[in-house]
Every structure is written in C-alpha cells, then in structure tokens.
Amino acid sequence: MNLAPYLIVAGIICLIALVATFVIGFRPEDSEYEDQSAVVRHWSYVTLIYILAFVPMFFLIFILFML
C-alpha cells in the first residue's frame, strides 16, 4: 500500500496549521499583546507543541521510508 498521498496531505495540513498559528500569533488586537511576558510564554507553548508534534512525526516518517 502506497502511503505517499496520505503523507503529503498530512504535511499540507501541518503547514496550514503552522501558518495559521503565526497569523494568529501576530494579531495586535489581542488584549495581552502589549504584555511581553505573556507573548513570550504563549510563543514558548506553541513552540513546545510543534516540537512535540513534528519531531516524532519526522522520526516515524524516516523509519517508515527506511523499512
């Protein structure tokens, strides 16, 4: 079974989510936008979520193509 189409669709969805996160993150209308400690905390959480999601995904894709 060829999994390449599924991987491509999943990758496109992840890229759309990443772009949407940055668009939402740079919204100056947010009430906490002026509080730099809150902004840093929010970006830290988003970065951690992406690291926890993308690193295992890339590792598993690498293993999939090596086997």
Secondary structure, 3 states (H helix, E strand, C coil): CCCHHHHHHHHHHHHHHHHHHHHHHCCCCCCCCCCHHHHHHHHHHHHHHHHHHHHHHHHHHHHHHHC
